[in-house]
Amino acid sequence: MAKQLNIGMIGYGFMGRAHSNGYNRVANFFPELEYKPVLKAACARNADAIKAFADTWGYQSTETDWRKLVERKDIDAVDICVPNNLHKEIALACAAAGKMILCEKPLAMNTAEGEVMCQAVEKAKVANTVWYNYRRIPAVTFAKQLIDEGKLGRIFHYRANFLQDWTISADLPQGGNGLWRLDVAAAGSGVTGDLLAHCIDTAIWLNGGVTNVTAMTETFIKERTHTLTGKVEKVGIDDACAFLCRFDNGSLGLFESTRYARGHKALYTFEINGEHASIKWDLHDLHRLQWFDHRDAGNLRGWRSIHVTDGDHPYMSKWWVPGLQIGYEHSFVHQVADFCESLAKGTPCGPTFRDALETQKVCDAVLGSAKTGQWANV
Ligand SMILES: NC(=O)c1ccc[n+]([C@@H]2O[C@H](COP(=O)([O-])OP(=O)(O)OC[C@H]3O[C@@H](n4cnc5c(N)ncnc54)[C@H](O)[C@@H]3O)[C@@H](O)[C@H]2O)c1
């Protein structure tokens, strides 16, 4: 019989639901795993809301104070699905209580906080991972395999963007439950920590470390009413950010993110150009990897659209039959599966806190460069 991995979930919003779905599905599709998540308790401040969430997703109990959840003897692992300004305090309490931690991204509000969190989990020797889930979309994992096999040769360029359009209205307030992403005190930064962090994590994973950056940010709407105070307050987040960088392997990077690209809801794309071949990926078509190989016969050369749904593609043998695609939510199932497998093997499940700190460092360098107008070392 599988060993139980008792989960305590903090937060019941977008990610609370995405992760709960991952815990619920994993044993059906990865039956060989030695550990099976059990939804022990869910926590949020509103008792009625968290009870309704617990009933919907199958949690056995609820808490309204995250400290109580962390202290519970029947919880093995705590899942942190709350706004960014709470990650550090909860993670430190979990480490002190010897709990494993699955923490949402970005790891922290800044590098200094993230470093403290890394030291805490390393000292306590508790298993930890950060939900940079795009690594586990089969087409992205496949891109990693192709790069690691050397199929692209030397890498020259890495290009990524993450575009949205939901904050264009000047009437949109900032802060509070639904709009904490617009409040710098809760989010730490705007698109840099929220969206570019994903692009940076994928880039570091696929193409290695970032050496230095030069960036610009803009806050298009300078003041918004704060939901909690009712007053018009200065907006402290970056609405848009673009940066150039050099990677440690000598390649050049170009990144852009905004919440002001009318017509785009969640356009995350990346393109990598190597000596022999290029790769392109698009979240809106997430089961496809575009591949161009200069080594093909000249008269047949062209971009290939690989439908990443075959049994020999990453994770796909676990799902349906070849040719049938899976979606966004499956990346969370995969992260749970990999976490359980790592636990059984006693190996880290990347990205660990320490891995995610690298992304935090790049975000800090980007925001620092945007302020000074100078190149910044990571
Ligand atoms: N991996 C991804 O692709 C991805 C996507 C979205 C969000 N995120 C990250 O996940 C985290 C949560 O984002 P979200 O979109 O789920 O937000 P959300 O606003 O949908 O949910 C936040 C939850 O936190 C709860 N909460 C707030 N303060 C609390 C407290 N003191 N105690 C207990 N619960 C509290 C709220 O009740 C709510 O349930 C953020 O760090 C965000 O950056 C990651």
The ligand as a Tripos MOL2 file, in Angstrom:
@<TRIPOS>MOLECULE
LIG
   44    48     1     0     0
SMALL
NO_CHARGES

@<TRIPOS>ATOM
      1 N1          2.4620   28.6980  -10.7600 N.am      1 LIG1
      2 C1          1.6400   29.5360  -11.3720 C.2       1 LIG1
      3 O1          1.4760   29.4960  -12.5900 O.2       1 LIG1
      4 C2          0.8790   30.5570  -10.5800 C.ar      1 LIG1
      5 C3         -0.3160   31.1050  -11.0920 C.ar      1 LIG1
      6 C4         -1.0230   32.0020  -10.2890 C.ar      1 LIG1
      7 C5         -0.5370   32.3680   -9.0440 C.ar      1 LIG1
      8 N2          0.6490   31.8680   -8.5880 N.ar      1 LIG1
      9 C6          1.1540   32.2250   -7.2460 C.3       1 LIG1
     10 O2          0.3130   31.5780   -6.2760 O.3       1 LIG1
     11 C7          0.1380   32.4050   -5.1290 C.3       1 LIG1
     12 C8         -1.3620   32.6220   -4.9230 C.3       1 LIG1
     13 O3         -1.8990   33.1900   -6.1010 O.3       1 LIG1
     14 P1         -3.4260   32.9110   -6.5400 P.3       1 LIG1
     15 O4         -3.5530   33.3090   -7.9770 O.co2     1 LIG1
     16 O5         -3.8380   31.5580   -6.1380 O.co2     1 LIG1
     17 O6         -4.1350   34.0030   -5.6410 O.3       1 LIG1
     18 P2         -5.6480   34.1010   -5.2390 P.3       1 LIG1
     19 O7         -5.9030   35.5190   -4.9370 O.co2     1 LIG1
     20 O8         -6.5120   33.3840   -6.2340 O.co2     1 LIG1
     21 O9         -5.6990   33.2450   -3.8740 O.3       1 LIG1
     22 C9         -4.9740   33.6590   -2.7260 C.3       1 LIG1
     23 C10        -5.5060   32.8990   -1.5470 C.3       1 LIG1
     24 O10        -4.7660   33.2730   -0.3840 O.3       1 LIG1
     25 C11        -5.6630   33.3400    0.7060 C.3       1 LIG1
     26 N3         -5.0740   34.1150    1.7860 N.ar      1 LIG1
     27 C12        -4.6590   35.4030    1.7550 C.ar      1 LIG1
     28 N4         -4.1720   35.7670    2.9670 N.ar      1 LIG1
     29 C13        -4.2630   34.6680    3.7680 C.ar      1 LIG1
     30 C14        -3.9170   34.3980    5.1280 C.ar      1 LIG1
     31 N5         -3.3890   35.3400    5.9050 N.pl3     1 LIG1
     32 N6         -4.1440   33.1440    5.6310 N.ar      1 LIG1
     33 C15        -4.6830   32.1880    4.8410 C.ar      1 LIG1
     34 N7         -5.0330   32.3860    3.5360 N.ar      1 LIG1
     35 C16        -4.8270   33.6200    3.0230 C.ar      1 LIG1
     36 C17        -6.9110   33.9530    0.0870 C.3       1 LIG1
     37 O11        -8.0490   33.6990    0.8850 O.3       1 LIG1
     38 C18        -6.9690   33.1860   -1.2370 C.3       1 LIG1
     39 O12        -7.6290   31.9470   -1.0610 O.3       1 LIG1
     40 C19         0.9320   33.6860   -5.4160 C.3       1 LIG1
     41 O13         2.1900   33.5820   -4.8180 O.3       1 LIG1
     42 C20         1.0600   33.6950   -6.9380 C.3       1 LIG1
     43 O14         2.2040   34.3910   -7.3820 O.3       1 LIG1
     44 C21         1.3420   30.9680   -9.3400 C.ar      1 LIG1
@<TRIPOS>BOND
     1     1     2 1
     2     2     3 2
     3     2     4 1
     4     4     5 ar
     5     4    44 ar
     6     5     6 ar
     7     6     7 ar
     8     7     8 ar
     9     8     9 1
    10     8    44 ar
    11     9    10 1
    12     9    42 1
    13    10    11 1
    14    11    12 1
    15    11    40 1
    16    12    13 1
    17    13    14 1
    18    14    15 2
    19    14    16 1
    20    14    17 1
    21    17    18 1
    22    18    19 2
    23    18    20 1
    24    18    21 1
    25    21    22 1
    26    22    23 1
    27    23    24 1
    28    23    38 1
    29    24    25 1
    30    25    26 1
    31    25    36 1
    32    26    27 ar
    33    26    35 ar
    34    27    28 ar
    35    28    29 ar
    36    29    30 ar
    37    29    35 ar
    38    30    31 1
    39    30    32 ar
    40    32    33 ar
    41    33    34 ar
    42    34    35 ar
    43    36    37 1
    44    36    38 1
    45    38    39 1
    46    40    41 1
    47    40    42 1
    48    42    43 1
@<TRIPOS>SUBSTRUCTURE
     1 LIG1         1 GROUP 0 **** ****
